[in-house]
Amino acid sequence: MTKRKICVVITTRGNYAKMKSVISAIQASPDLELQLILGGMVVLEKYGRILNTIADQNLPVSRTIHFVVEGENLVTMAKSAGLAVAEFATAFEDLKPDVVLVIADRFECLPIAMAAAYMNIVVAHVEGGEVSGSIDESIRHSITKLAHLHFPSSKEAAARIARMGENPAVIFPVGGTSMDVIRQLDLADLDPVRRYMHDYGMGSLINLDPGKYLLLTQHPVTTEYDANLEHIRETIAALQELNMPTVWVMPNMDAGSDGINKGIRMFRESDKPDNIHFFKSLPIELFAPLMKNAACLLGNSSSGIRESAFLGTPSVNIGSRQFGRQRGENVTDVSYDRHEIVKAVRDQLAHGRYASDDIYGDGYAADRIVDVLKSVEFQIQKTVTY
């Protein structure tokens, strides 16, 4: 029997965290052959050491693709997407995958799905059907309409995909794949994070006493491009008032990250904070224990909605980036206002931990995805169901 070739594309630290268990499950299946393409943030040193992490896993990399135009603004994001279409089309022509796995809603995921769909390659979409703010909202649903297989993280997302006219027979609510990795980690052990902090990142070495520190990740909102600098200044002012040890993971490469990075740089140079450690990125093996033991998550990353619910960690979500996304009881929403942020964090500190919520998965998504990939009958021609 000929193995089905499954192409997984990794472009960000979040992609890798979400696909790690799926990659392992594909490799373990005698019916499937893994093809791995790396590009985007993971091949750029300025965004961290994720490429080195992947190399450490001895994964077979089929292609490495450079498509990011420097600048982190709206024009360079659009041009990067255009380059991605051309580069991925060439890679798919060479590799001839049977299925391309496309993850979530990042700007480069749409050109990946476009290239595959135009070439009559099955597109399997992970984490479709959700609602959020920023350009991600439009990208995610556009990929849904290009995709032939759907692997949503929640029942609510699956129902939304069906309402979009997708065939229920190819919608498989498997849960969030990052929970697979988290489920298998020793989340109580922060010693690896402490050792990592000595060798990597910037800023002070802080105490990582469980329940005594904050974990912050704030990404740009592309539809609020001109306001990102002011937004991060509000978060910084809140941090100064809270005055707690903080681990800050730097923003992704979306348009507007130049504004956020400028705000962080000015803060570090003028105030020289002695209780914040900055990381370009963190592998999920370190990030998950940090989430589990943090007093509160802060920012606008989807991890403050998804993984935090699974871990039961209090979360304060800032601004519009996660607007409309299904939430657990552990999330408090605030605007870009330092006073609201401070109050919400203090309220979450007073509340303490929440019960674990499997709203976004139970930690067994990868096996479900692989079961579908090796057995489902592919249909390239799509027809709307309404």
C-alpha positions in Angstrom: 0.0 0.0 0.0 1.3 3.4 -0.9 1.8 5.7 2.0 -0.1 9.0 2.0 2.3 11.9 2.1 1.2 14.5 4.7 2.9 17.9 4.5 3.1 19.9 7.7 4.2 23.5 7.5 5.8 25.2 10.5 6.2 29.0 10.4 6.0 30.1 14.1 6.7 28.9 17.6 2.9 28.5 18.1 2.7 26.3 14.9 5.3 24.0 16.2 3.7 23.7 19.6 0.4 22.9 18.0 1.8 20.4 15.5 4.4 18.6 17.6 2.1 15.8 18.7 0.7 15.5 15.1 4.2 15.2 13.6 5.0 12.4 16.1 1.7 10.6 15.4 2.3 10.9 11.6 5.8 9.5 12.0 4.4 6.6 14.1 1.8 5.6 11.5 2.8 2.9 9.0 0.2 4.4 6.5 1.6 7.9 6.4 4.8 9.7 5.3 5.8 13.0 6.9 6.9 15.9 4.9 8.0 18.9 6.9 8.5 22.5 5.6 10.0 25.2 7.7 9.6 29.0 7.0 8.7 32.3 8.4 9.6 33.1 12.0 11.2 29.7 12.7 14.0 30.4 10.2 14.8 33.9 11.5 17.1 34.2 14.5 15.5 37.5 15.5 12.4 35.6 16.6 14.2 33.1 18.7 15.7 29.6 18.7 12.7 27.5 17.6 14.6 26.3 14.5 17.3 25.0 16.8 14.7 23.3 18.9 13.3 21.6 15.8 16.8 20.5 14.8 17.3 19.1 18.3 14.4 16.8 17.7 16.1 15.2 14.6 13.0 15.8 12.5 13.4 15.2 8.7 13.0 18.7 7.1 11.9 18.5 3.5 12.2 22.2 2.6 13.3 25.5 4.3 11.5 28.5 2.8 12.3 32.2 3.2 9.4 34.5 2.4 9.3 37.2 5.1 10.0 40.7 3.9 11.5 42.8 6.7 9.6 45.7 8.1 6.7 44.3 10.1 4.2 46.7 8.6 1.1 46.3 6.5 2.9 46.5 3.1 5.6 44.0 4.0 3.0 41.6 5.4 1.1 41.7 2.1 4.3 41.2 0.1 5.4 38.4 2.4 2.0 36.6 1.7 2.6 37.0 -2.0 6.1 35.6 -1.9 4.7 32.7 0.2 2.3 31.7 -2.5 5.1 31.4 -5.0 7.6 29.7 -2.7 5.1 27.1 -1.4 3.8 26.3 -4.9 7.3 25.4 -5.9 7.8 23.3 -2.8 4.5 21.5 -3.3 5.3 20.8 -6.9 8.6 19.2 -5.8 7.2 17.2 -2.9 3.8 16.3 -4.3 2.0 15.8 -1.0 -1.4 14.2 -0.8 -2.4 16.5 2.1 -1.2 19.8 3.3 -1.9 20.6 7.0 -2.7 24.3 7.5 -2.8 25.6 11.0 -5.2 28.2 12.3 -5.2 31.8 11.1 -1.8 33.5 10.6 -1.4 35.6 7.6 1.0 33.2 5.8 -1.4 30.3 6.3 -3.8 31.7 3.7 -1.2 31.6 0.9 -0.2 28.1 1.9 -3.8 27.0 1.6 -4.2 28.9 -1.7 -1.2 27.3 -3.3 -2.3 23.8 -2.2 -5.9 24.2 -3.3 -4.9 25.7 -6.7 -2.8 22.6 -7.2 -5.5 20.1 -6.4 -3.9 19.1 -3.2 -6.1 18.3 -0.2 -6.0 21.0 2.4 -6.6 19.9 6.0 -7.3 22.9 8.3 -6.6 22.7 12.0 -8.4 25.1 14.4 -10.9 26.5 11.9 -14.4 27.8 12.8 -13.4 30.1 15.7 -14.1 33.8 16.1 -11.5 36.4 16.9 -10.3 39.9 16.2 -7.7 41.3 13.9 -7.1 40.1 10.3 -7.0 36.6 11.7 -10.8 36.5 11.7 -11.0 36.9 7.9 -8.0 34.6 7.2 -9.3 31.8 9.3 -12.7 31.6 7.5 -11.1 32.1 4.1 -9.0 29.0 4.8 -12.1 27.1 5.8 -13.6 27.7 2.4 -10.5 26.4 0.7 -10.1 23.4 3.0 -11.3 19.9 2.2 -10.9 18.5 5.8 -11.6 20.3 9.0 -10.1 19.6 12.4 -11.7 22.2 14.8 -10.7 22.5 18.4 -14.2 22.7 19.9 -17.8 21.6 19.2 -18.8 25.3 18.9 -16.2 25.8 16.1 -17.3 22.6 14.4 -20.9 23.8 14.3 -19.8 27.2 12.9 -17.9 25.4 10.1 -21.1 23.5 9.2 -23.1 26.7 9.1 -20.6 28.1 6.7 -21.8 25.5 4.2 -19.0 22.9 4.7 -20.0 19.2 4.5 -20.5 17.8 8.0 -18.9 14.5 6.8 -15.5 16.1 6.6 -15.7 18.1 9.9 -13.9 16.3 12.8 -13.9 18.1 16.2 -10.7 16.7 17.5 -9.7 19.2 20.2 -6.7 21.5 20.4 -3.4 19.8 19.5 -1.2 21.7 21.9 -3.0 20.1 24.8 -1.5 16.8 23.7 2.0 18.0 24.5 0.9 19.8 27.7 -0.8 16.6 29.0 2.5 14.7 28.9 4.7 17.3 30.6 5.8 17.6 34.2 4.2 20.9 34.8 5.4 21.3 38.4 9.1 21.4 37.4 10.3 24.9 36.7 14.0 24.1 37.0 14.5 23.8 33.2 13.0 27.2 32.8 15.3 28.6 35.5 18.4 27.1 33.7 17.2 28.4 30.4 16.7 31.9 31.8 20.4 32.0 32.8 21.5 31.3 29.2 18.9 33.0 27.1 16.7 36.1 27.0 17.3 39.6 28.2 16.8 41.4 31.5 17.0 40.4 35.1 17.0 36.9 36.5 13.7 36.8 38.3 12.4 34.4 41.0 10.0 31.9 39.5 8.2 31.0 42.6 4.8 29.3 41.7 1.9 31.7 42.0 4.2 34.7 42.4 5.0 35.9 38.9 3.2 37.1 35.8 3.5 35.7 32.3 3.0 38.3 29.5 2.6 38.0 25.7 1.2 40.8 23.7 1.1 40.6 19.9 0.2 43.3 17.4 -3.3 43.8 16.2 -3.0 44.4 12.4 -6.3 46.1 12.1 -5.2 48.6 14.8 -1.8 49.1 13.2 -1.2 52.7 14.2 -2.3 52.2 17.8 0.0 49.3 18.7 2.7 51.5 20.3 0.1 53.3 22.5 -1.5 50.0 23.5 1.8 48.5 24.7 2.5 51.6 26.7 -0.7 51.0 28.6 0.4 47.5 29.4 3.8 48.7 30.5 2.3 51.3 32.8 0.1 48.5 34.4 3.2 46.3 34.9 5.0 49.2 36.6 2.1 49.6 39.0 1.7 45.9 39.7 5.5 45.6 40.3 5.6 41.8 40.1 8.3 39.5 38.7 7.3 39.0 35.0 8.3 36.7 32.2 7.7 38.6 28.9 7.6 36.7 25.6 8.2 39.0 22.7 5.6 39.5 19.9 5.3 37.7 16.6 6.1 39.0 13.2 2.7 40.4 12.3 2.4 44.0 11.0 2.6 46.3 14.0 5.2 44.4 15.9 7.6 47.2 15.1 5.4 49.5 17.3 5.3 47.0 20.2 9.0 46.3 20.0 9.7 50.1 20.0 7.6 50.5 23.1 9.4 47.6 24.9 12.8 49.0 23.8 12.1 52.4 25.1 10.9 50.9 28.4 14.0 48.8 28.8 16.3 51.6 28.0 14.7 54.4 30.1 13.3 52.5 33.1 15.7 49.5 33.2 13.2 47.2 34.9 14.8 44.8 37.4 11.9 42.4 37.7 11.2 41.4 34.1 13.0 38.8 31.9 12.3 39.0 28.2 12.4 36.0 25.8 12.3 36.1 22.0 10.4 32.8 22.2 10.0 29.7 24.3 9.4 26.1 23.4 6.2 24.7 24.7 8.1 22.4 27.0 9.1 25.5 28.9 6.2 27.7 28.2 3.6 25.3 29.5 5.1 24.9 33.0 5.4 28.7 33.1 1.7 29.0 32.3 0.7 26.4 34.8 2.6 28.1 37.7 2.0 31.7 36.8 -0.1 33.8 39.1 -1.8 35.2 36.0 -1.4 35.3 32.3 -1.5 38.7 30.7 -1.7 40.0 27.1 -3.6 39.0 23.9 -2.1 35.6 22.9 -4.5 32.8 22.2 -2.7 30.8 24.9 -4.4 33.0 27.4 -7.7 31.7 26.0 -6.9 28.1 25.0 -4.1 26.5 27.0 -4.9 28.6 30.1 -8.3 27.1 30.3 -6.8 23.6 30.1 -4.3 24.5 32.8 -6.8 26.5 35.0 -4.5 29.5 35.1 -6.1 33.0 35.6 -5.9 35.1 32.5 -6.4 38.8 31.7 -7.0 39.3 28.0 -6.2 42.8 26.7 -7.9 44.4 23.8 -9.6 43.1 20.6 -7.2 40.4 19.3 -9.2 37.6 20.8 -12.6 39.2 20.4 -15.5 36.7 20.1 -13.4 33.6 20.8 -15.0 31.1 23.1 -13.7 31.5 26.7 -13.5 29.6 29.9 -14.3 31.0 33.3 -10.7 31.8 33.9 -10.5 34.7 31.4 -11.2 38.4 32.2 -11.4 40.8 29.3 -10.2 44.4 29.6 -9.5 47.3 27.1 -6.2 49.0 26.5 -6.3 50.8 29.8 -3.7 50.6 32.5 -6.3 51.0 35.3 -8.5 48.2 34.0 -5.5 46.0 33.5 -4.3 46.5 37.0 -7.7 45.9 38.6 -8.3 42.8 36.5 -4.9 41.3 37.4 -5.4 42.0 41.1 -8.9 40.4 41.0 -7.4 37.3 39.3 -4.7 37.1 41.9 -7.3 37.3 44.7 -9.3 34.6 43.0 -6.5 32.1 42.4 -6.5 29.1 40.2 -9.5 27.7 38.3 -10.6 24.2 37.6 -9.2 22.7 34.4 -11.6 23.1 31.4 -11.3 21.0 28.3 -13.3 23.5 26.1 -10.4 23.4 23.7 -9.4 19.7 23.9 -8.5 16.9 26.3 -5.0 16.2 25.1 -5.7 13.4 22.5 -6.2 15.3 19.3 -3.2 14.0 17.3 -4.4 10.4 17.3 -7.8 11.5 16.1 -6.3 13.5 13.3 -4.1 10.7 12.1 -7.0 8.2 12.2 -8.8 10.5 9.7 -5.8 11.2 7.5 -5.0 7.6 6.9 -8.6 6.4 6.2 -10.8 9.2 4.8 -11.7 9.4 1.1 -10.5 12.6 -0.4 -12.8 14.9 -2.4 -11.1 17.7 -4.2 -14.3 19.2 -5.6 -16.1 21.2 -3.0 -19.8 22.1 -3.0 -21.5 24.4 -0.6 -24.3 22.6 1.4 -26.9 25.4 1.5 
